[in-house]
Amino acid sequence: MRPPVLIIAEAGVNHNGSIALAKKLIDAAFDAGVDIVKFQTFKAANLVSKDAVKASYQ
């Protein structure tokens, strides 16, 4: 017998650090019928060198 298929919604970093917005994303995903909502958090300072050249729009 095959295991059930789980549908995962990727919320990513679209919560912008807001718990309230994250909860709204969870509610919207639930309303869409997903089983799991995946979030990400990170600190930009841990990803980019302090000496990195900035783009013209930064």
C-alpha positions as CSV (number, residue, x, y, z in Angstrom):
1,M,0.0,0.0,0.0
2,R,1.3,3.5,-0.9
3,P,1.7,6.1,1.7
4,P,-0.6,9.1,1.4
5,V,0.5,12.1,-0.6
6,L,1.0,15.3,1.4
7,I,0.7,18.7,-0.1
8,I,3.2,21.2,1.2
9,A,2.7,25.0,0.8
10,E,6.0,27.0,0.6
11,A,5.5,30.2,2.6
12,G,9.2,30.9,2.5
13,V,10.1,34.3,3.9
14,N,6.9,35.9,2.7
15,H,5.9,36.5,6.4
16,N,8.4,39.4,6.4
17,G,9.1,38.5,10.1
18,S,5.5,39.1,11.1
19,I,3.9,36.4,13.2
20,A,0.4,37.8,12.4
21,L,1.2,37.6,8.6
22,A,2.6,34.0,9.1
23,K,-0.7,33.0,10.8
24,K,-2.7,34.5,7.8
25,L,-0.5,32.5,5.4
26,I,-1.2,29.3,7.4
27,D,-4.9,30.0,7.3
28,A,-4.9,30.7,3.6
29,A,-2.9,27.5,3.0
30,F,-5.3,25.5,5.1
31,D,-8.3,27.0,3.2
32,A,-6.6,25.8,0.0
33,G,-6.4,22.3,1.4
34,V,-2.7,21.8,2.0
35,D,-1.3,19.5,4.7
36,I,1.9,21.3,5.7
37,V,3.1,24.9,5.5
38,K,6.9,25.4,5.3
39,F,8.5,28.6,6.5
40,Q,12.1,29.9,6.3
41,T,13.9,32.4,8.4
42,F,17.4,33.8,8.0
43,K,19.6,36.7,8.8
44,A,21.0,38.5,5.7
45,A,24.2,39.3,7.6
46,N,24.9,35.6,7.8
47,L,24.7,35.2,4.0
48,V,26.6,38.2,2.6
49,S,30.0,39.5,3.3
50,K,30.3,42.9,4.8
51,D,32.7,43.7,2.0
52,A,30.4,42.7,-0.8
53,V,29.7,45.4,-3.4
54,K,26.1,46.7,-3.3
55,A,23.9,46.9,-6.4
56,S,23.0,50.3,-7.6
57,Y,19.5,50.0,-6.2
58,Q,20.6,49.2,-2.6
